[in-house]
Amino acid sequence: MPNLLPPITTVNQAKEYKKSIVDALGQKDSFQPLMTLYLTEETKPSNLKLGMQTGIITAVKLYPAGATTNSQSGVKDFKKIYHILEVMADIGLPLCVHGEVN
């Protein structure tokens, strides 16, 4: 996920990326990729709600900033995402954590 530049942080980006994957596979393949969003301190809770409602995203990935390749857009101050995590809990959106520290 952080290997994408720029990272997928919005529902529209996830929708476009999913389409590019499906298009590359062709119609003969029934594979359906599951899209996730890259959590940042600027992630909009309304965007997460939209992603869940439309079925575009299935989870959100949390990368501590600087912990892995291309994770510079990740979370630096966890206090800044508490409100996002609360919304995710309320709507049942899974959180995938890259469990590494730098």
MARBALO-595831 format. One record per residue (C-alpha): residue number from 1; x, y, z. Coordinates in pm, 1 decimal. Each point is the difference from the previous one (the first is absolute). Example, Ala and Ser with C-alpha at 12.3 -4.5 7.8 and 13.67 -1.06 7.14 Angstrom:
BEGIN
num = 1	xx = 1230.0	yy = -450.0	zz = 780.0
num = 2	xx = 137.0	yy = 344.0	zz = -66.0
# end
This chain:
BEGIN
num = 1	xx = 0.0	yy = 0.0	zz = 0.0
num = 2	xx = 258.7	yy = 265.7	zz = 82.5
num = 3	xx = 185.1	yy = -111.3	zz = -310.7
num = 4	xx = -246.4	yy = 207.8	zz = -202.7
num = 5	xx = 96.8	yy = 358.3	zz = -65.4
num = 6	xx = -211.3	yy = 184.0	zz = 73.7
num = 7	xx = -164.9	yy = -225.6	zz = 259.7
num = 8	xx = -369.9	yy = -81.0	zz = -37.7
num = 9	xx = -163.6	yy = 233.1	zz = 252.6
num = 10	xx = -344.4	yy = 70.6	zz = -148.0
num = 11	xx = -296.2	yy = -200.9	zz = -121.1
num = 12	xx = 37.8	yy = 142.1	zz = -351.8
num = 13	xx = 364.6	yy = -107.9	zz = -14.8
num = 14	xx = -93.7	yy = -347.9	zz = 123.5
num = 15	xx = -277.2	yy = -25.6	zz = -258.6
num = 16	xx = 237.8	yy = 99.7	zz = -282.2
num = 17	xx = 271.1	yy = -236.9	zz = 121.9
num = 18	xx = -244.6	yy = -290.3	zz = 26.6
num = 19	xx = -122.0	yy = 70.2	zz = -353.2
num = 20	xx = 356.2	yy = -3.6	zz = -131.9
num = 21	xx = 62.0	yy = -339.1	zz = 164.5
num = 22	xx = -323.3	yy = -150.7	zz = -131.2
num = 23	xx = 61.7	yy = 143.2	zz = -348.0
num = 24	xx = 351.4	yy = -143.7	zz = -5.9
num = 25	xx = -136.2	yy = -345.9	zz = 82.8
num = 26	xx = -260.7	yy = 3.8	zz = -273.7
num = 27	xx = -353.9	yy = -130.9	zz = 14.5
num = 28	xx = 104.4	yy = -365.0	zz = 11.3
num = 29	xx = 120.7	yy = 33.3	zz = 358.8
num = 30	xx = -248.4	yy = 12.5	zz = 288.5
num = 31	xx = 256.1	yy = 133.6	zz = 250.3
num = 32	xx = -134.9	yy = 297.8	zz = 196.0
num = 33	xx = 268.0	yy = 197.1	zz = 182.2
num = 34	xx = -80.2	yy = 127.9	zz = 348.5
num = 35	xx = 85.3	yy = 367.2	zz = 33.4
num = 36	xx = 143.8	yy = 163.7	zz = 308.0
num = 37	xx = 79.9	yy = 361.3	zz = 77.4
num = 38	xx = 329.4	yy = 124.8	zz = 140.7
num = 39	xx = -76.8	yy = 172.9	zz = 330.1
num = 40	xx = 146.2	yy = 346.1	zz = 46.8
num = 41	xx = -53.7	yy = 270.8	zz = 256.2
num = 42	xx = -203.8	yy = 179.9	zz = -268.1
num = 43	xx = -235.3	yy = -291.1	zz = -78.4
num = 44	xx = -358.6	yy = 123.4	zz = -11.5
num = 45	xx = -250.4	yy = -213.0	zz = 196.4
num = 46	xx = -264.5	yy = 86.0	zz = -260.5
num = 47	xx = 221.2	yy = -159.7	zz = -265.7
num = 48	xx = 19.4	yy = -320.2	zz = 204.3
num = 49	xx = -377.2	yy = -6.3	zz = 42.3
num = 50	xx = -43.5	yy = 45.9	zz = -374.8
num = 51	xx = 247.1	yy = -278.9	zz = -69.0
num = 52	xx = -191.4	yy = -239.2	zz = 224.2
num = 53	xx = -341.9	yy = 101.3	zz = -133.3
num = 54	xx = 104.6	yy = -45.3	zz = -361.9
num = 55	xx = 194.9	yy = -319.7	zz = 63.1
num = 56	xx = 316.6	yy = 143.5	zz = -152.1
num = 57	xx = 219.6	yy = -48.9	zz = 307.3
num = 58	xx = 17.1	yy = -294.2	zz = 237.0
num = 59	xx = 258.1	yy = 127.0	zz = 250.4
num = 60	xx = 240.8	yy = 278.3	zz = 89.9
num = 61	xx = 374.4	yy = -51.3	zz = 42.0
num = 62	xx = 200.1	yy = 179.1	zz = 266.4
num = 63	xx = 371.9	yy = 46.8	zz = -56.9
num = 64	xx = 209.0	yy = 186.4	zz = 256.9
num = 65	xx = 182.2	yy = 276.4	zz = -189.6
num = 66	xx = 346.3	yy = -113.7	zz = -104.1
num = 67	xx = -46.7	yy = -360.8	zz = 111.1
num = 68	xx = 21.2	yy = -158.2	zz = -345.5
num = 69	xx = 55.2	yy = 84.4	zz = -365.4
num = 70	xx = -198.3	yy = 306.1	zz = -113.2
num = 71	xx = -169.9	yy = 39.4	zz = 337.1
num = 72	xx = 91.5	yy = 366.9	zz = 35.1
num = 73	xx = -369.4	yy = 87.5	zz = -39.3
num = 74	xx = -87.5	yy = -226.9	zz = 292.0
num = 75	xx = -108.7	yy = 96.1	zz = 348.9
num = 76	xx = 243.7	yy = 203.0	zz = 209.6
num = 77	xx = -229.6	yy = 106.6	zz = 284.9
num = 78	xx = -250.2	yy = -267.7	zz = 98.3
num = 79	xx = -206.1	yy = 251.0	zz = 196.9
num = 80	xx = -88.3	yy = 164.2	zz = -332.0
num = 81	xx = -177.7	yy = -314.6	zz = -123.8
num = 82	xx = -206.1	yy = -87.7	zz = 308.9
num = 83	xx = -313.3	yy = 155.0	zz = -152.2
num = 84	xx = 56.7	yy = -198.9	zz = -320.4
num = 85	xx = 39.2	yy = -325.2	zz = 192.4
num = 86	xx = -321.9	yy = 72.9	zz = 191.4
num = 87	xx = -191.9	yy = 42.3	zz = -326.7
num = 88	xx = 150.6	yy = -321.2	zz = -135.0
num = 89	xx = -111.3	yy = -186.2	zz = 312.5
num = 90	xx = -350.2	yy = 145.7	zz = -30.0
num = 91	xx = -41.2	yy = -109.6	zz = -363.3
num = 92	xx = 181.1	yy = -334.1	zz = 38.0
num = 93	xx = 287.8	yy = 81.3	zz = -234.9
num = 94	xx = 301.9	yy = -224.1	zz = 69.6
num = 95	xx = 337.6	yy = 149.8	zz = 85.6
num = 96	xx = 311.9	yy = -177.3	zz = -127.9
num = 97	xx = 309.8	yy = 105.4	zz = 191.5
num = 98	xx = 353.6	yy = -23.5	zz = -131.8
num = 99	xx = 152.8	yy = -98.9	zz = 331.9
num = 100	xx = 346.6	yy = 143.2	zz = -30.2
num = 101	xx = 174.4	yy = 283.7	zz = 177.2
num = 102	xx = 286.7	yy = 212.1	zz = -119.6
# end
